[in-house]
Amino acid sequence: MEFVRALREKFPTDLIDGKIDERGILTVYGEGESWERVVDIGHVAAKLDGVKNVVNKMSVRGLEIPRKDYAPYAARGKKIGVIDSADVLIVGAGISGCAIARELSKYKLNIIVAEAGEDIAVGATKANNGNIHPGNAVEPNTLKAELNVRGNRMYTRWAEELGFELERCGYMAAVTDETLMSGLEKALYVARLNKVDGAEIIGAERAYEIEPALKAKGINVAAALWLPTMGLVEPYKVAAALAENAVKNRARFLFDCTVAGILRDGGRVKGAVTGRGIIEAEYIINCAGVHADEISEMAGDACFTIHARKGVIAILDKNRKPEFNAIVEVYGLGGGGAKDKNAHSKGGGMCRTPEGNILMGPSAEEVIDKDDLSATPYGLAYAMGRGGEYGISYGDVIRFFCGNRPAEYTEDFVIGMSDVTDGFINVGGIQSPGLAAAPAIAEMVEGILKDAAKKDGRPLEANPDFDPIRKKPREFRNLSAEQRDALIKEDSRYGRIICRCESITEGEIADALCSPLPPMSIDAVKRRTRAGMGRCQGGFCQPRIIEMLAKRFGEDFTSVNFRGGGTNVLIQNNRAAQAAPDADAPSENNTKAVRGV
């Protein structure tokens, strides 16, 4: 077999075998010297002529590859039996799953989102630097490139409808010597090939006008690539906005709901076995992140493999101000940009959040365990990378965290109806620029489902009650003095600061707890409101948040979790009675029913 022969010639010390099916899916077997070698083999295999995608079944010499054990979830779900039914079951509540749920809520569909975690955006979405990439750094003529650019354009409307902050800060790559112009010209060529809006090379005068700090710092700019469509968001807030709007339009979310099997009959999906029971469904949309390949295999369609690529991001204290308003990289004759950059990743560098925190990283490290979120010295050092150029030290870091990108071997998105199992739609390999592409991904999946429903003789009907608007949450810290006074007069809870680092009020937390999809843990409250995201990382506000959660959901203080089951902060009561607050008014929603608990 020519494919196997080519791989053996490239990697003579590894044991390699394989087969390819009529679709061009190459399945590779054997044993590699290391995990890095196994990943390299997958990448090389994906570039062979005639290969559409790669399923990598190789082992590692002397190592056991960790694999998620779905058997206990499946056994429990089968024992419980049928608990619900849906027209559409979406697996995963990251940015893609939430976006698709909201997009499909425009139709008369019974939609359920099954999420293995305890909240929305607990996977790669929360561990994201929030860049709405313009589309210049993506390989041309790929699905990634197409959806990146289209998704970037769609974010403006998303932000207007869903009430989250989108900052179009722009991106600038400046060079300090004219001999480096060829690099800018190549970058501009790719940007225009990908149809990136507004891409241009500008001179020093224009660069200083856009970014005065360049001149103030004495940086002698020869020329620069300017991409005005670069944007910044808080990714978990985007996911929350999408999910809340989807719930408003009758979608439902089930948390702590691990999908452990796909039910099929006659080549068509019939539902899913989850750890909470069986959910019958006409269509299943697979947005399971790093586990999307496993879900696809459960559906009888092993057509790609996810290899996790870990990213570490360090968050700096707000006392360390961003150097520039735009996202700026300066390249001189001595180099610039990310150090030791992974050839398949946009990891590395420095950016900031809309709230003003500098973010260092992310790193890009292939890991054998998809669920390994531990930070390594290498990963943190990679993330901090260029900090020394700006006087940044580890003392400026208030927190660092990890996320695993769900990369597949073609390094493209895998989106489409299964060729093997009718009614099963894959949305896999959604790594960067997945956040930027999310609106376009949702739109694409909508089209796939519409075509399938029409083919099945049951065309989708518009939901006459669909409301695309989600009101922007009140943010006390961003109001004028007059607006703050008026708000406190309206509701005194906005005059009580809970999180001093970020100036988050009791009223804001109460609003989140009464939202259509309320947070159920300390970590979830942090993602919705920023309470606990400051310098002290919850040291002062956490006890009050525990009180508010306990009161809102009628629980004992010791039942409140930091994140997910079994992560309770308090072990036992030391006093006879709890002094529960009366600050958070009850919601009109049946919270536990909405969340499917």
C-alpha positions as CSV (number, residue, x, y, z in Angstrom):
1,M,0.0,0.0,0.0
2,E,1.6,3.3,-1.2
3,F,0.3,5.3,1.8
4,V,1.9,2.9,4.3
5,R,5.1,2.7,2.3
6,A,5.5,6.5,2.2
7,L,5.0,6.7,6.0
8,R,7.5,3.9,6.6
9,E,10.1,5.6,4.5
10,K,9.6,8.9,6.4
11,F,9.6,7.1,9.9
12,P,11.8,4.0,9.5
13,T,12.2,3.4,13.2
14,D,8.5,3.2,13.9
15,L,6.1,0.3,13.3
16,I,3.4,1.5,10.9
17,D,0.5,-0.1,9.1
18,G,-2.8,1.2,7.8
19,K,-5.7,1.1,5.4
20,I,-7.7,3.7,3.5
21,D,-11.5,3.5,2.8
22,E,-13.4,4.7,-0.3
23,R,-13.9,8.1,1.4
24,G,-10.2,8.7,1.7
25,I,-10.1,8.2,5.4
26,L,-6.7,6.7,6.2
27,T,-6.6,4.7,9.4
28,V,-3.0,4.3,10.7
29,Y,-2.0,1.5,13.1
30,G,1.3,0.5,14.7
31,E,3.7,1.8,17.4
32,G,5.6,5.0,17.6
33,E,8.7,5.8,19.6
34,S,7.0,8.7,21.4
35,W,3.8,10.6,21.5
36,E,5.3,13.5,19.5
37,R,6.3,11.0,16.8
38,V,2.8,9.6,16.7
39,V,1.4,13.1,16.2
40,D,4.0,13.8,13.5
41,I,3.0,10.6,11.7
42,G,-0.6,11.7,11.7
43,H,0.3,15.1,10.3
44,V,2.4,13.6,7.5
45,A,-0.3,11.1,6.7
46,A,-2.9,13.8,6.4
47,K,-0.8,15.5,3.6
48,L,-0.5,12.4,1.4
49,D,-2.3,12.7,-1.9
50,G,-5.7,11.1,-1.8
51,V,-6.1,11.3,2.0
52,K,-9.2,13.2,3.2
53,N,-8.5,12.7,6.9
54,V,-6.7,10.5,9.3
55,V,-7.8,8.2,12.1
56,N,-4.7,7.6,14.2
57,K,-4.8,4.3,16.1
58,M,-1.1,4.1,16.9
59,S,0.2,3.3,20.3
60,V,3.4,4.6,22.0
61,R,6.2,2.3,22.9
62,G,6.3,1.8,26.6
63,L,3.4,4.1,27.4
64,E,-0.3,3.7,27.8
65,I,-2.4,6.3,26.1
66,P,-5.1,7.5,28.5
67,R,-8.6,7.0,27.2
68,K,-11.9,8.1,28.7
69,D,-13.9,5.2,30.2
70,Y,-17.5,5.6,29.1
71,A,-18.7,2.3,30.4
72,P,-19.9,3.4,33.9
73,Y,-21.9,6.3,32.3
74,A,-23.4,4.0,29.7
75,A,-24.4,1.3,32.3
76,R,-26.0,3.9,34.5
77,G,-27.9,5.6,31.6
78,K,-29.2,2.3,30.3
79,K,-30.4,1.3,33.8
80,I,-32.2,4.6,34.2
81,G,-33.8,4.3,30.7
82,V,-35.5,7.1,28.6
83,I,-35.6,10.4,30.4
84,D,-36.3,12.8,27.5
85,S,-36.7,13.2,23.7
86,A,-35.7,16.0,21.3
87,D,-35.7,16.9,17.7
88,V,-32.1,17.9,18.0
89,L,-29.6,16.8,20.6
90,I,-26.4,18.9,20.7
91,V,-23.4,17.3,22.4
92,G,-21.3,19.9,24.1
93,A,-21.9,23.4,25.5
94,G,-18.8,25.2,24.4
95,I,-18.9,28.2,22.0
96,S,-19.9,26.0,19.0
97,G,-22.7,24.1,20.9
98,C,-24.1,27.3,22.4
99,A,-24.0,29.1,19.0
100,I,-25.7,26.2,17.2
101,A,-28.4,26.0,19.9
102,R,-29.2,29.7,19.6
103,E,-29.1,29.5,15.8
104,L,-31.5,26.5,15.6
105,S,-33.9,28.1,18.2
106,K,-35.1,30.2,15.3
107,Y,-37.1,27.1,14.3
108,K,-39.9,25.1,15.9
109,L,-37.5,22.5,17.3
110,N,-37.2,20.7,20.6
111,I,-33.5,21.3,21.3
112,I,-31.5,19.8,24.1
113,V,-27.8,20.5,24.8
114,A,-26.0,17.8,26.7
115,E,-22.9,18.9,28.5
116,A,-20.5,16.7,30.4
117,G,-19.4,19.5,32.6
118,E,-21.3,21.5,35.2
119,D,-21.8,24.7,33.1
120,I,-21.4,26.2,29.7
121,A,-17.9,27.0,28.4
122,V,-15.9,24.7,30.8
123,G,-13.6,23.3,28.1
124,A,-11.5,25.0,25.5
125,T,-13.9,28.0,25.3
126,K,-13.0,29.3,28.8
127,A,-9.3,28.7,28.2
128,N,-9.2,31.1,25.2
129,N,-7.6,34.4,24.8
130,G,-10.7,35.9,23.2
131,N,-9.2,36.9,19.9
132,I,-11.7,37.4,17.0
133,H,-9.0,36.8,14.4
134,P,-9.2,38.7,11.1
135,G,-8.4,35.5,9.1
136,N,-4.9,36.4,7.9
137,A,-3.1,33.6,9.8
138,V,-5.2,30.7,8.4
139,E,-4.1,28.5,5.6
140,P,-5.9,29.6,2.4
141,N,-8.5,27.5,0.6
142,T,-9.5,25.7,3.9
143,L,-12.9,25.6,5.6
144,K,-11.1,27.3,8.5
145,A,-10.2,30.3,6.4
146,E,-13.7,30.7,4.9
147,L,-15.5,30.5,8.2
148,N,-13.0,32.6,10.1
149,V,-13.5,35.6,7.8
150,R,-17.2,35.2,7.6
151,G,-17.5,34.7,11.3
152,N,-15.5,37.8,12.0
153,R,-17.9,39.9,10.0
154,M,-20.9,38.4,11.8
155,Y,-19.6,39.3,15.3
156,T,-20.8,42.9,15.0
157,R,-24.4,41.8,14.8
158,W,-24.0,39.1,17.4
159,A,-22.6,41.7,19.9
160,E,-25.5,44.1,19.1
161,E,-28.2,41.4,19.6
162,L,-26.7,39.6,22.5
163,G,-25.3,42.4,24.6
164,F,-21.7,41.4,25.0
165,E,-18.6,43.6,24.5
166,L,-16.8,43.4,21.2
167,E,-13.8,45.7,20.9
168,R,-12.5,46.1,17.3
169,C,-9.0,47.0,18.4
170,G,-7.2,46.0,15.1
171,Y,-4.0,44.1,14.6
172,M,-0.7,45.6,13.5
173,A,2.5,43.9,12.6
174,A,5.2,46.5,12.3
175,V,8.8,46.2,11.0
176,T,11.7,48.4,11.9
177,D,13.8,47.8,8.8
178,E,12.8,48.0,5.1
179,T,14.6,44.7,4.4
180,L,11.8,43.0,6.3
181,M,9.1,44.3,3.9
182,S,8.9,41.0,2.1
183,G,7.4,39.4,5.2
184,L,4.7,42.0,5.3
185,E,4.0,41.6,1.6
186,K,3.6,37.8,2.0
187,A,1.3,38.3,5.0
188,L,-0.8,40.8,3.0
189,Y,-1.0,38.4,0.1
190,V,-2.4,35.7,2.3
191,A,-4.8,38.1,4.0
192,R,-6.2,39.2,0.6
193,L,-6.3,35.6,-0.7
194,N,-8.5,34.9,2.4
195,K,-10.6,38.0,1.6
196,V,-9.8,39.7,4.9
197,D,-11.6,43.0,5.1
198,G,-9.5,46.2,5.2
199,A,-6.0,44.5,5.1
200,E,-3.3,46.9,4.0
201,I,0.4,47.8,4.3
202,I,0.8,51.3,5.8
203,G,3.7,53.7,6.3
204,A,5.3,55.0,9.5
205,E,3.1,58.1,9.7
206,R,-0.1,56.2,9.5
207,A,1.2,53.5,11.9
208,Y,2.0,56.3,14.5
209,E,-1.5,57.8,13.9
210,I,-3.2,54.5,14.6
211,E,-0.9,53.6,17.5
212,P,0.7,56.7,19.1
213,A,2.5,54.5,21.7
214,L,4.9,53.3,18.9
215,K,6.3,56.8,18.5
216,A,6.2,57.5,22.2
217,K,8.3,54.5,22.9
218,G,10.8,55.5,20.2
219,I,10.1,52.5,17.9
220,N,11.2,53.4,14.4
221,V,8.6,51.9,12.2
222,A,9.5,51.3,8.6
223,A,6.1,49.9,7.6
224,A,3.3,47.8,9.0
225,L,0.6,45.4,8.1
226,W,-2.8,46.8,9.4
227,L,-5.8,44.6,10.0
228,P,-8.7,46.7,11.4
229,T,-11.1,43.8,11.8
230,M,-9.2,42.2,14.7
231,G,-11.5,42.0,17.7
232,L,-11.5,41.1,21.4
233,V,-14.2,39.4,23.5
234,E,-14.5,37.6,26.8
235,P,-15.2,34.1,25.3
236,Y,-17.2,32.7,28.3
237,K,-19.4,35.7,28.2
238,V,-20.2,35.2,24.6
239,A,-21.1,31.6,25.3
240,A,-23.3,32.6,28.2
241,A,-25.1,35.2,26.1
242,L,-25.7,32.6,23.3
243,A,-26.9,30.0,25.8
244,E,-29.2,32.4,27.7
245,N,-30.8,33.5,24.4
246,A,-31.2,29.9,23.3
247,V,-33.0,29.1,26.6
248,K,-35.2,32.2,26.1
249,N,-36.2,30.7,22.8
250,R,-37.0,27.3,24.5
251,A,-33.8,25.3,24.1
252,R,-32.8,23.3,27.2
253,F,-29.4,22.5,28.7
254,L,-28.6,19.3,30.6
255,F,-25.3,19.5,32.7
256,D,-23.3,16.7,34.2
257,C,-24.6,14.8,31.3
258,T,-21.9,12.7,29.6
259,V,-22.8,11.2,26.3
260,A,-21.6,7.6,26.4
261,G,-23.2,6.0,23.4
262,I,-25.1,6.8,20.2
263,L,-28.2,4.8,19.4
264,R,-28.7,3.8,15.8
265,D,-31.2,1.9,13.8
266,G,-31.1,1.1,10.1
267,G,-28.2,3.5,9.5
268,R,-29.8,6.4,11.3
269,V,-29.4,8.0,14.8
270,K,-32.2,7.4,17.3
271,G,-30.7,9.0,20.4
272,A,-27.9,8.9,22.9
273,V,-27.1,7.1,26.1
274,T,-25.9,9.5,28.7
275,G,-24.9,9.1,32.3
276,R,-28.3,10.6,33.3
277,G,-30.4,8.3,31.1
278,I,-31.3,7.9,27.4
279,I,-32.3,10.9,25.3
280,E,-34.2,10.0,22.1
281,A,-33.4,12.3,19.2
282,E,-34.0,12.7,15.5
283,Y,-30.7,14.5,14.9
284,I,-27.5,14.7,16.9
285,I,-24.9,17.4,16.5
286,N,-21.5,16.5,17.8
287,C,-19.7,19.5,19.4
288,A,-17.8,17.5,22.0
289,G,-14.4,19.3,21.7
290,V,-11.4,17.1,22.5
291,H,-13.8,14.1,22.7
292,A,-15.6,14.7,19.4
293,D,-13.7,11.9,17.6
294,E,-14.9,9.5,20.2
295,I,-18.5,10.6,19.9
296,S,-18.3,10.2,16.1
297,E,-16.9,6.7,16.5
298,M,-19.9,5.9,18.8
299,A,-22.1,6.8,15.9
300,G,-20.3,4.3,13.7
301,D,-18.3,6.9,11.8
302,A,-14.6,6.9,12.8
303,C,-13.5,9.6,10.3
304,F,-11.0,11.8,12.2
305,T,-8.8,11.8,15.4
306,I,-8.4,14.6,17.9
307,H,-4.9,15.1,19.4
308,A,-5.0,17.6,22.3
309,R,-2.7,20.6,22.0
310,K,-2.3,22.2,25.4
311,G,-2.2,26.0,25.8
312,V,-1.1,27.8,28.9
313,I,-2.2,31.5,29.4
314,A,-0.9,33.7,32.1
315,I,-3.1,36.6,33.2
316,L,-1.5,39.8,34.5
317,D,-2.7,42.2,37.2
318,K,-4.4,45.3,35.8
319,N,-1.7,47.3,37.4
320,R,0.4,46.2,34.5
321,K,-1.2,48.3,31.7
322,P,-1.2,47.1,28.0
323,E,1.5,48.6,25.9
324,F,-0.7,49.4,23.0
325,N,-4.4,50.0,22.2
326,A,-4.3,47.6,19.2
327,I,-2.7,44.2,19.2
328,V,0.8,45.0,18.1
329,E,3.8,42.9,17.2
330,V,7.1,44.6,16.3
331,Y,9.6,42.8,14.2
332,G,13.2,43.9,13.9
333,L,16.4,42.4,12.4
334,G,16.8,40.5,15.7
335,G,13.5,38.8,15.3
336,G,10.1,39.2,17.1
337,G,6.8,37.5,17.6
338,A,6.3,34.2,19.5
339,K,9.4,32.1,20.4
340,D,9.7,28.4,19.5
341,K,6.3,28.6,17.8
342,N,4.4,25.4,17.1
343,A,4.2,25.0,13.3
344,H,0.5,24.0,13.5
345,S,-0.7,26.7,16.0
346,K,-1.3,30.4,16.4
347,G,-0.1,30.0,20.1
348,G,2.3,32.5,21.6
349,G,2.6,36.3,21.9
350,M,0.8,38.8,24.0
351,C,-2.6,40.3,23.9
352,R,-5.2,41.7,26.3
353,T,-8.8,41.3,27.4
354,P,-11.6,43.9,26.9
355,E,-11.3,44.5,30.6
356,G,-7.7,45.5,30.3
357,N,-5.8,42.4,31.6
358,I,-2.7,41.5,29.6
359,L,-2.7,37.9,28.6
360,M,0.6,36.1,28.0
361,G,0.5,33.1,25.6
362,P,-1.0,30.7,24.9
363,S,1.7,28.0,24.7
364,A,1.2,25.1,22.3
365,E,2.3,21.6,23.5
366,E,1.0,18.3,22.2
367,V,-0.2,16.2,25.2
368,I,-1.1,12.5,25.3
369,D,-4.0,12.9,27.8
370,K,-6.9,14.9,26.4
371,D,-8.1,15.8,29.9
372,D,-4.7,16.8,31.2
373,L,-5.0,20.5,32.2
374,S,-1.9,20.7,34.4
375,A,0.5,23.6,33.7
376,T,4.1,22.7,33.1
377,P,7.2,24.9,33.6
378,Y,7.8,24.7,29.8
379,G,4.2,25.7,29.0
380,L,4.3,28.7,31.4
381,A,7.8,29.8,30.2
382,Y,6.5,29.6,26.6
383,A,3.4,31.7,27.5
384,M,5.6,34.3,29.2
385,G,7.8,34.3,26.2
386,R,8.5,37.9,25.2
387,G,7.5,39.4,28.6
388,G,11.1,40.3,29.3
389,E,11.1,42.7,26.3
390,Y,8.4,44.8,28.2
391,G,9.7,44.4,31.7
392,I,7.1,41.8,32.6
393,S,7.9,39.3,35.3
394,Y,6.2,36.4,37.0
395,G,5.4,38.8,39.9
396,D,2.8,40.4,37.5
397,V,0.9,37.1,37.1
398,I,-2.3,36.8,39.1
399,R,-3.3,33.4,37.6
400,F,-2.5,31.0,34.9
401,F,-4.7,28.3,33.4
402,C,-4.7,25.7,30.7
403,G,-7.0,24.5,27.9
404,N,-6.6,21.7,25.3
405,R,-7.2,22.6,21.7
406,P,-9.2,19.9,19.8
407,A,-6.8,19.7,16.9
408,E,-7.2,17.0,14.1
409,Y,-4.6,16.0,11.7
410,T,-5.6,18.1,8.6
411,E,-5.6,21.1,11.0
412,D,-8.9,22.1,9.5
413,F,-12.5,22.0,10.8
414,V,-14.5,18.8,10.3
415,I,-18.1,19.9,9.8
416,G,-20.8,17.9,7.9
417,M,-23.4,15.2,7.9
418,S,-22.0,11.8,8.5
419,D,-21.5,9.7,5.3
420,V,-22.2,6.6,7.5
421,T,-25.0,7.5,10.0
422,D,-27.8,9.6,8.8
423,G,-28.9,12.4,11.1
424,F,-25.5,12.7,12.8
425,I,-23.6,15.9,12.2
426,N,-20.0,16.4,13.1
427,V,-18.6,19.7,14.3
428,G,-15.1,18.7,15.1
429,G,-11.5,20.0,15.2
430,I,-12.8,23.4,16.3
431,Q,-9.6,24.9,17.5
432,S,-8.4,28.5,16.8
433,P,-9.9,30.4,15.1
434,G,-13.0,28.5,16.3
435,L,-14.1,31.4,18.5
436,A,-14.0,33.9,15.6
437,A,-15.6,31.4,13.2
438,A,-18.4,30.5,15.7
439,P,-21.2,32.5,14.0
440,A,-20.4,31.1,10.6
441,I,-20.1,27.6,12.0
442,A,-23.6,27.9,13.5
443,E,-24.9,29.2,10.2
444,M,-23.3,26.3,8.3
445,V,-24.8,23.7,10.6
446,E,-28.2,25.4,10.3
447,G,-27.9,24.9,6.5
448,I,-26.9,21.3,6.9
449,L,-29.9,20.6,9.2
450,K,-32.3,22.4,6.9
451,D,-31.2,20.4,3.9
452,A,-31.5,17.1,5.9
453,A,-34.9,18.0,7.3
454,K,-36.2,18.8,3.8
455,K,-34.8,15.6,2.4
456,D,-36.4,13.7,5.3
457,G,-39.8,15.2,4.3
458,R,-40.2,17.4,7.4
459,P,-38.8,20.9,6.5
460,L,-38.0,23.2,9.4
461,E,-40.7,25.7,10.4
462,A,-39.8,29.1,11.7
463,N,-40.3,29.9,15.4
464,P,-42.8,32.8,15.3
465,D,-41.8,33.7,18.9
466,F,-38.0,33.8,18.3
467,D,-36.4,36.8,19.9
468,P,-32.8,37.4,19.0
469,I,-32.2,40.0,21.7
470,R,-30.5,39.3,25.0
471,K,-30.4,42.4,27.2
472,K,-26.9,43.4,28.2
473,P,-26.3,42.7,31.9
474,R,-25.7,45.8,34.1
475,E,-22.1,46.4,34.9
476,F,-21.8,48.9,37.7
477,R,-18.0,49.5,37.2
478,N,-18.7,50.8,33.7
479,L,-21.4,53.3,34.7
480,S,-21.0,57.0,35.2
481,A,-21.4,58.5,38.7
482,E,-24.9,59.7,37.8
483,Q,-25.9,56.3,36.5
484,R,-24.6,54.5,39.6
485,D,-26.5,56.8,41.9
486,A,-29.7,56.2,39.9
487,L,-29.2,52.4,39.9
488,I,-28.6,52.4,43.7
489,K,-31.7,54.3,44.3
490,E,-33.6,51.8,42.2
491,D,-32.1,48.8,44.0
492,S,-29.8,49.2,47.0
493,R,-28.0,45.9,46.2
494,Y,-26.0,47.7,43.5
495,G,-24.5,49.8,46.3
496,R,-22.9,46.8,48.0
497,I,-19.6,45.8,46.5
498,I,-19.0,42.0,46.8
499,C,-15.8,41.8,44.7
500,R,-13.5,44.7,45.6
501,C,-10.8,43.9,43.0
502,E,-13.2,44.1,40.1
503,S,-15.9,46.3,41.6
504,I,-18.7,43.7,41.2
505,T,-21.9,44.4,43.1
506,E,-24.4,42.2,44.9
507,G,-27.0,43.3,42.4
508,E,-24.9,42.1,39.4
509,I,-24.4,38.7,41.0
510,A,-28.1,38.5,41.9
511,D,-29.0,39.3,38.3
512,A,-26.7,36.4,37.1
513,L,-28.3,34.0,39.6
514,C,-31.8,34.9,38.2
515,S,-30.8,34.8,34.5
516,P,-32.4,32.2,32.1
517,L,-29.3,29.9,32.6
518,P,-28.0,30.8,36.1
519,P,-24.5,29.8,37.4
520,M,-24.6,27.0,39.9
521,S,-21.0,27.1,41.2
522,I,-18.5,29.7,42.4
523,D,-16.5,29.3,39.2
524,A,-19.6,29.7,37.1
525,V,-20.5,33.0,38.9
526,K,-17.0,34.2,38.1
527,R,-17.4,33.6,34.4
528,R,-20.8,35.4,34.4
529,T,-19.8,38.4,36.5
530,R,-16.0,38.6,36.9
531,A,-16.4,38.3,40.7
532,G,-13.2,36.6,41.8
533,M,-11.2,37.5,38.7
534,G,-9.1,40.2,40.4
535,R,-5.8,40.2,42.2
536,C,-7.0,38.3,45.2
537,Q,-8.7,35.6,43.1
538,G,-11.8,35.4,45.3
539,G,-10.0,35.6,48.6
540,F,-12.4,38.3,49.9
541,C,-15.6,37.8,47.8
542,Q,-15.8,34.0,47.8
543,P,-17.6,33.6,51.2
544,R,-20.3,36.1,50.2
545,I,-20.8,34.3,46.8
546,I,-21.2,31.0,48.7
547,E,-23.9,32.6,50.8
548,M,-25.7,33.9,47.7
549,L,-25.6,30.6,45.9
550,A,-26.8,28.7,48.9
551,K,-29.8,31.1,49.4
552,R,-30.7,31.2,45.7
553,F,-30.9,27.4,45.3
554,G,-32.0,26.5,48.8
555,E,-28.9,24.6,49.7
556,D,-26.7,24.3,52.7
557,F,-23.4,26.3,52.5
558,T,-21.5,23.1,52.5
559,S,-23.3,21.9,49.3
560,V,-22.0,24.9,47.2
561,N,-19.3,23.7,44.8
562,F,-16.3,25.6,43.5
563,R,-16.7,23.8,40.1
564,G,-18.8,20.7,39.6
565,G,-19.7,17.9,42.0
566,G,-17.4,17.1,44.9
567,T,-15.6,20.5,44.9
568,N,-17.3,22.0,47.9
569,V,-15.3,24.6,49.6
570,L,-16.9,24.2,53.1
571,I,-16.9,20.8,54.8
572,Q,-19.2,21.4,57.8
573,N,-21.1,24.0,59.7
574,N,-19.4,25.4,62.7
575,R,-22.4,27.3,64.0
576,A,-25.9,26.2,64.8
577,A,-27.6,28.3,62.1
578,Q,-26.7,29.9,58.8
579,A,-27.2,33.6,58.4
580,A,-28.6,33.4,54.9
581,P,-28.7,36.7,52.9
582,D,-31.9,38.2,51.6
583,A,-30.2,40.0,48.8
584,D,-30.9,37.9,45.7
585,A,-34.6,37.9,44.7
586,P,-36.1,34.7,43.4
587,S,-36.2,34.2,39.7
588,E,-39.4,33.6,37.8
589,N,-37.8,30.7,36.0
590,N,-37.8,27.2,37.4
591,T,-34.0,27.1,37.4
592,K,-33.5,23.4,37.9
593,A,-36.0,22.6,35.3
594,V,-34.4,25.0,32.8
595,R,-31.0,23.4,33.4
596,G,-32.5,19.9,33.2
597,V,-31.3,19.1,36.7
